[in-house]
């Protein structure tokens, strides 16, 4: 599912796709390169499968190395201030599993609190996640197509500044609430 979501946006102008595993197969992250990429972008989307209520290990390593004190946060750490960030994730379980009364006892939004706090510490605006649930059960192209289209719509809206940032920050799951946060297209 993650691969299919990336394919849905791979042809978009002014959208950078940066695969950490592809760029760092030995996990030796180039901190200066990664910081330069962050500086070049106003919106940073971390797309990943939701493993054990978190991200793949390379993403944690990336955070530990790239988000340095004095650069991303702390005294003098203002490089990311004002940028927008969010997670685009896939889960194995259904949406009902990610509720207080569900199997996992917490919503995805609650489980992503460390990402929210990291964004806050770095002066970034954290938006609700785009979460595709039960992705292991999605097999046919007909099942995948709506997720691909909505992800593309979201990325285009972020790129073109056609999203209500306040509403997107308050939402629980942009995959389910996308229409309510998109600004109408301007008619030329």
Backbone torsions as a table, in degrees:
resi	resn	phi	psi	omega
1	UNK	NA	-41.9	179.5
2	UNK	-60.6	-42.4	178.5
3	UNK	-61.1	-41.4	-178.9
4	UNK	-68.6	-34.0	176.0
5	UNK	-66.3	-42.6	178.1
6	UNK	-62.5	-42.0	178.4
7	UNK	-58.4	-33.5	-177.8
8	UNK	-67.1	-20.7	-177.5
9	UNK	-118.0	-0.6	-172.3
10	UNK	-65.4	-19.8	-179.1
11	UNK	-98.6	5.7	-176.7
12	UNK	-78.3	130.1	175.4
13	UNK	-67.8	146.7	176.9
14	UNK	62.5	26.7	173.4
15	UNK	-125.8	123.7	-179.3
16	UNK	-100.9	129.6	173.7
17	UNK	-107.8	124.8	-174.7
18	UNK	-131.4	103.2	-177.3
19	UNK	-89.7	113.0	-177.1
20	UNK	-63.7	-42.3	179.7
21	UNK	-65.9	-35.1	177.9
22	UNK	-69.1	-41.8	-178.0
23	UNK	-79.1	-26.0	-176.6
24	UNK	-133.4	65.8	-177.3
25	UNK	-63.4	-22.0	177.0
26	UNK	-97.8	6.0	178.9
27	UNK	67.2	17.4	178.0
28	UNK	-91.0	89.0	-172.4
29	UNK	-77.3	130.5	177.3
30	UNK	-85.1	98.0	-173.9
31	UNK	-60.5	-46.3	-179.0
32	UNK	-62.4	-40.2	177.9
33	UNK	-63.6	-44.2	-178.8
34	UNK	-66.0	-40.4	177.5
35	UNK	-65.4	-39.1	177.2
36	UNK	-62.7	-41.1	177.1
37	UNK	-61.8	-42.1	178.2
38	UNK	-61.5	-41.4	-179.4
39	UNK	-64.8	-28.7	-178.3
40	UNK	-77.4	-10.4	-172.6
41	UNK	-125.4	143.1	178.0
42	UNK	-92.4	-22.2	-180.0
43	UNK	-125.9	129.4	179.0
44	UNK	-122.6	119.0	178.7
45	UNK	-110.7	123.6	176.5
46	UNK	-97.5	106.4	-178.7
47	UNK	-101.6	128.2	-177.6
48	UNK	-166.5	159.3	170.1
49	UNK	-70.8	151.5	-179.5
50	UNK	-94.1	91.0	-177.5
51	UNK	-93.3	124.8	176.4
52	UNK	46.3	45.4	176.6
53	UNK	65.0	26.9	-177.7
54	UNK	-154.2	-162.5	-178.5
55	UNK	-106.9	167.2	173.1
56	UNK	-58.3	153.9	-172.8
57	UNK	-58.8	-33.5	-179.0
58	UNK	-63.0	-30.3	179.7
59	UNK	-71.1	-36.5	176.1
60	UNK	-67.6	-41.5	176.5
61	UNK	-61.1	-41.4	178.1
62	UNK	-59.6	-47.5	179.1
63	UNK	-59.6	-47.5	-177.7
64	UNK	-59.0	-37.3	-176.3
65	UNK	-89.7	-43.2	-170.4
66	UNK	-82.1	-37.8	-176.9
67	UNK	-86.1	67.9	-175.0
68	UNK	-74.8	145.7	172.1
69	UNK	-62.4	135.8	-178.5
70	UNK	88.4	-11.6	175.1
71	UNK	-116.2	-54.4	-177.9
72	UNK	-96.3	-24.7	-178.1
73	UNK	-157.5	173.9	-179.8
74	UNK	78.2	-171.9	-178.9
75	UNK	-59.6	121.3	-178.7
76	UNK	79.9	-4.1	-177.2
77	UNK	-88.0	73.7	-174.7
78	UNK	-116.7	11.0	-172.5
79	UNK	-63.4	-26.4	-176.7
80	UNK	-104.5	-1.8	-176.3
81	UNK	-56.4	130.5	177.6
82	UNK	89.0	-9.1	178.6
83	UNK	-77.0	160.7	179.2
84	UNK	-106.3	140.2	177.4
85	UNK	-142.4	158.8	178.6
86	UNK	-166.1	170.5	174.1
87	UNK	-111.4	140.6	168.8
88	UNK	-116.0	113.7	-171.5
89	UNK	-129.1	160.8	171.7
90	UNK	-122.5	140.0	177.2
91	UNK	-118.5	156.7	175.1
92	UNK	-81.7	-32.0	-176.6
93	UNK	-87.1	160.7	178.7
94	UNK	-72.9	165.1	-179.7
95	UNK	-57.4	-33.9	-179.3
96	UNK	-65.7	-21.9	177.9
97	UNK	-74.1	-20.3	-177.0
98	UNK	-106.3	61.4	177.1
99	UNK	-144.3	162.0	-179.5
100	UNK	-52.5	-41.0	-179.1
101	UNK	-89.9	2.8	-177.2
102	UNK	-88.9	177.8	-177.6
103	UNK	-55.3	-39.1	-175.9
104	UNK	-92.7	-2.8	172.3
105	UNK	67.7	-10.1	-178.5
106	UNK	-137.6	155.6	173.1
107	UNK	-78.0	161.1	175.9
108	UNK	-58.1	-41.2	-179.6
109	UNK	-58.9	-41.9	178.0
110	UNK	-67.2	-40.5	-179.5
111	UNK	-68.7	-21.5	177.1
112	UNK	-90.6	12.0	-179.5
113	UNK	-53.1	-38.2	177.1
114	UNK	-60.7	-34.9	176.8
115	UNK	-68.0	-42.0	178.0
116	UNK	-59.8	-46.9	-179.4
117	UNK	-66.2	-38.1	177.1
118	UNK	-61.4	-44.8	177.4
119	UNK	-59.7	-45.3	179.7
120	UNK	-59.8	-46.1	-179.6
121	UNK	-60.6	-34.5	-178.9
122	UNK	-88.8	2.0	178.9
123	UNK	76.3	22.3	-179.3
124	UNK	-98.1	161.2	176.5
125	UNK	-97.2	119.8	-177.7
126	UNK	-96.8	125.1	178.0
127	UNK	-98.1	162.2	175.5
128	UNK	-58.6	154.4	178.5
129	UNK	-74.6	158.2	167.0
130	UNK	-100.7	100.7	-173.5
131	UNK	-112.5	120.8	174.1
132	UNK	-99.6	113.8	-177.0
133	UNK	-90.8	158.4	177.0
134	UNK	54.3	38.1	-174.6
135	UNK	-65.9	-22.0	177.9
136	UNK	-70.6	-19.9	-178.9
137	UNK	-93.6	-8.7	-179.7
138	UNK	-85.0	112.6	-174.6
139	UNK	-117.7	-46.4	-173.6
140	UNK	-82.6	156.3	177.8
141	UNK	-61.2	-33.0	177.8
142	UNK	-63.5	-33.2	177.7
143	UNK	-76.4	-33.4	-176.8
144	UNK	-79.3	-35.8	-171.9
145	UNK	-51.3	-46.9	-179.0
146	UNK	-63.1	-35.4	178.4
147	UNK	-67.9	-42.0	178.4
148	UNK	-62.7	-46.1	-178.8
149	UNK	-63.6	-44.4	-180.0
150	UNK	-66.7	-36.8	177.4
151	UNK	-65.3	-43.6	177.2
152	UNK	-60.5	-44.3	178.2
153	UNK	-59.9	-41.9	179.2
154	UNK	-64.2	-48.9	-178.3
155	UNK	-63.4	-40.8	176.1
156	UNK	-61.7	-42.5	-179.9
157	UNK	-65.0	-39.9	176.8
158	UNK	-65.4	-45.3	179.7
159	UNK	-60.9	-43.2	-173.9
160	UNK	-93.2	8.0	179.3
161	UNK	55.2	45.8	178.0
162	UNK	-114.9	42.6	-179.0
163	UNK	-133.8	140.4	175.6
164	UNK	-79.6	99.3	-174.6
165	UNK	-60.1	-40.9	179.9
166	UNK	-62.0	-46.0	179.2
167	UNK	-65.7	-39.4	179.3
168	UNK	-66.9	-31.9	177.6
169	UNK	-72.6	-31.8	-179.6
170	UNK	-82.8	-21.1	-175.1
171	UNK	-63.0	167.2	175.5
172	UNK	-98.7	-40.6	-176.8
173	UNK	-150.9	109.6	-177.3
174	UNK	-65.9	-22.0	176.7
175	UNK	-66.2	-29.1	-179.2
176	UNK	-98.9	-16.8	-174.1
177	UNK	-121.5	19.6	-172.4
178	UNK	-57.6	-48.7	-176.7
179	UNK	-59.4	-30.8	-177.8
180	UNK	-77.9	-12.1	-179.4
181	UNK	-110.9	-8.0	-179.5
182	UNK	-82.7	135.1	175.4
183	UNK	-78.2	145.4	178.1
184	UNK	-64.9	148.5	177.4
185	UNK	-67.7	140.3	175.9
186	UNK	-77.7	139.7	178.3
187	UNK	-92.7	126.0	-177.7
188	UNK	-81.6	NA	NA
